[in-house]
Amino acid sequence: MAVKIDKKIKGYSVITPDDKAREATAKAPVAQAQDDAQDSNIVHMHERIERPDVLIGSTYKIKSPLVEHAFYVTINDIVLNAGTEHELRRPFEIFINSKSMEHFQWIVALTRIMSAVFRKGGDVTFIVDEMKAVFDPKGGYFKAGGVYMPSLVAELGSIVEDHMKSIGLLHDPEMSAHQRALIAEKRKQFEDRSKKNTDAVVAAPAARDEDVQVTGEGTSFPPSATMCHKCSTKALVVMDGCATCLNCGYSKCG
């Protein structure tokens, strides 16, 4: 681009790479100071944050065969840096209500400890793995959908995990396109095989009911499926002599 010079040139100098480096070095502390000032205005979760008068909450229901009455789990969240690009929603407290008074003592203790961990700040997602690793010595159970729960505490941890995912604190690992295509192919093969078996046994309507029955809400896994040790879901079926999971794609044959 041409530039017209209207004044007399009194002197000139050539900008070298060293000059550019010195200029960038001089600007760096200023930029760092601006970034530090911006970061200092961002509010992070810590135990000194006072509880607001109103919190956003979600309530989840646990209906376990281990207890007579259902558990209602309420998790309240606090919104930090509301209205800015750094807005965050973090769990602040948890409550559990139930008519089953035999569990009242440990429920109160557990919810108080969990609420204290939430308010402490930092990475609180570790609490999910710790709770899901609790096993009941009397044995676990399958909840709706065919997912195995090793204990009541583990299902509570699963609910906390789902809640953290809903507020963006946890994220599911991305499944590759190849893996999604493989699962879809296995499901279609099993459905086609089941349809052929149903058509072959026209005189046995009970068999048809067995084929189309589902194991949980919104699932399409057959009731004869067994538990997959990889995803803890009752979706493992035998196809072509090989145990295959219709939920995560795991195959015993590799």
VOBA-374725 format. One line per 3 residues: for each residue x, y, z of C-alpha. Coordinates in steps of 0.001 Angstrom, whole numbers, plus 500000, padded with zeros to 6 digits. Example, Ala and Ser with C-alpha at 12.3 -4.5 7.8 and 13.67 -1.06 7.14 Angstrom:
<rs>
512300,495500,507800 | 513670,498940,507140 $
</rs>
This chain:
<rs>
500000,500000,500000 | 501408,503412,498962 | 501657,506165,501593 $
501964,509830,500625 | 504481,511796,502712 | 503529,515475,503081 $
506314,516498,505521 | 510058,516642,505208 | 511890,513503,506288 $
514337,514385,509110 | 515608,510894,509805 | 514809,507198,509636 $
515735,503842,511131 | 515133,500195,510219 | 513224,497993,512684 $
515219,494826,513248 | 514012,491501,514689 | 515797,492434,517934 $
513746,495626,518160 | 510536,493636,517734 | 511644,491181,520445 $
512391,494022,522893 | 508993,495606,522182 | 507202,492298,522784 $
509148,491807,526028 | 508137,495262,527238 | 504449,494592,526496 $
504419,491150,528164 | 504280,492390,531805 | 501425,494728,530926 $
499429,491936,529268 | 500174,489603,532182 | 498991,492241,534649 $
495758,492659,532686 | 495187,488881,532667 | 495884,488662,536398 $
493450,491484,537096 | 490793,489739,535004 | 491405,486403,536749 $
491229,488052,540164 | 487670,489134,539402 | 486571,485533,538674 $
484889,483930,541680 | 485816,480293,542273 | 484083,477883,544638 $
485520,477944,548167 | 484276,477382,551706 | 484044,481103,552535 $
481255,481718,550026 | 478049,482400,551913 | 474881,480566,551020 $
472513,482723,548922 | 468854,483005,549905 | 467820,481118,546743 $
469566,478149,545134 | 468759,476169,541981 | 467949,472545,542801 $
467061,469194,541253 | 465399,466219,542953 | 466001,462593,541954 $
464168,459446,543055 | 465846,456190,544100 | 463610,453108,544291 $
465804,450276,545428 | 464683,446709,546226 | 466937,446911,549283 $
464623,449388,551042 | 460872,449543,551492 | 460424,453239,550735 $
461920,455404,548003 | 464714,457908,548569 | 464419,461458,547250 $
467776,463118,546606 | 467857,466915,546269 | 471046,468631,545041 $
471147,472431,545196 | 473571,474403,543016 | 475112,477843,543339 $
475715,480025,540258 | 479089,481793,540247 | 479954,484810,538065 $
476326,485035,536900 | 475776,486920,533658 | 479422,486769,532556 $
481366,484530,530218 | 482838,482825,533293 | 479449,481767,534680 $
479682,478458,536526 | 477094,476245,538201 | 478470,474148,541023 $
476842,471810,543599 | 476504,473474,546990 | 474509,471090,549198 $
472655,467779,549123 | 469667,466440,551052 | 468083,462959,551141 $
464545,462368,552358 | 462805,459021,552926 | 460281,457267,555135 $
462860,454537,555782 | 464038,455688,559201 | 466402,452726,559650 $
468863,454551,557352 | 468353,458006,558874 | 471606,458075,560859 $
474076,457326,558070 | 472096,459357,555517 | 472373,462522,557628 $
476096,461925,558191 | 476736,461232,554493 | 474842,464283,553217 $
476614,466608,555660 | 480024,465325,554600 | 479125,465557,550890 $
477813,469115,551315 | 481035,470088,553087 | 483072,468628,550193 $
480970,470556,547661 | 481501,473850,549498 | 485223,473215,549867 $
485675,473843,546147 | 488321,472500,543814 | 487823,469235,541945 $
484921,467530,543735 | 484257,464972,540998 | 486355,462369,542853 $
483401,461797,545202 | 481546,460022,542373 | 484178,457302,541948 $
484504,456851,545702 | 480749,456307,546151 | 480300,454083,543105 $
483037,451800,544450 | 481035,450963,547611 | 479777,447355,547577 $
477045,445854,549733 | 478202,442558,551325 | 474633,441253,550928 $
474737,441846,547177 | 473619,444557,544784 | 470666,444892,542424 $
469657,445935,538923 | 467876,449256,538536 | 465578,450235,535650 $
467428,449886,532368 | 469380,446819,533474 | 472278,448758,535038 $
473853,446945,537989 | 474190,448850,541255 | 476553,447195,543785 $
474964,449110,546692 | 472544,451868,547646 | 475475,454244,548143 $
476708,453407,544635 | 473347,454403,543146 | 473513,457652,545103 $
476953,458212,543566 | 475468,457496,540134 | 472838,460190,540722 $
475509,462696,541753 | 477407,461779,538572 | 474326,462375,536392 $
473746,465718,538106 | 477344,466825,537576 | 477038,465912,533908 $
473843,467954,533601 | 475567,471110,534927 | 478714,470606,532847 $
481044,469572,535667 | 481544,466077,534206 | 481524,464921,530592 $
480979,461506,529045 | 483955,460174,527097 | 483304,460637,523411 $
482510,457408,521590 | 484239,457107,518236 | 482202,456948,515040 $
483515,453441,514410 | 482368,452260,517836 | 478900,453815,517411 $
478542,452154,513998 | 479647,448806,515454 | 477043,448973,518260 $
474289,449928,515792 | 475278,447018,513542 | 475267,444517,516430 $
471842,445699,517597 | 470416,445382,514090 | 471852,441879,513707 $
470333,440788,516999 | 466939,442330,516138 | 466936,440635,512725 $
467821,437301,514306 | 465089,437692,516924 | 462557,438546,514218 $
463459,435428,512236 | 463113,433257,515342 | 459718,434812,516084 $
458466,434200,512561 | 459633,430577,512786 | 457701,429957,515996 $
454270,431257,515021 | 452497,428748,517250 | 454175,430065,520409 $
452962,433624,521113 | 454717,433608,524480 | 458065,433472,522700 $
457119,436581,520739 | 456421,438465,523954 | 459824,437422,525293 $
461599,438733,522206 | 460066,442211,522274 | 460113,442716,526019 $
462463,445422,527293 | 464452,445440,530514 | 464029,449083,531479 $
462690,452498,530549 | 463572,453341,526963 | 465895,450371,526494 $
465818,447718,523796 | 467907,445041,525461 | 466344,441570,525616 $
465309,440235,529040 | 467555,437206,528559 | 470661,439431,528389 $
473283,439131,531108 | 475393,441797,532753 | 478350,443248,530869 $
481332,443593,533212 | 482584,446619,531245 | 479526,448921,531419 $
477580,447097,534216 | 474449,446901,532033 | 472267,443848,531333 $
472914,443978,527610 | 475269,441044,527002 | 473898,438526,524481 $
475414,435593,522600 | 475760,436246,518873 | 477485,433784,516536 $
478890,431944,519538 | 480416,435104,521045 | 479233,437195,524002 $
478531,440722,522729 | 477276,443806,524612 | 474518,445732,522837 $
475168,448808,525004 | 478915,449494,524822 | 479995,447161,521998 $
482244,444948,524131 | 482894,441536,522606 | 484509,438584,524337 $
486019,437543,521003 | 487708,440914,520535 $
</rs>
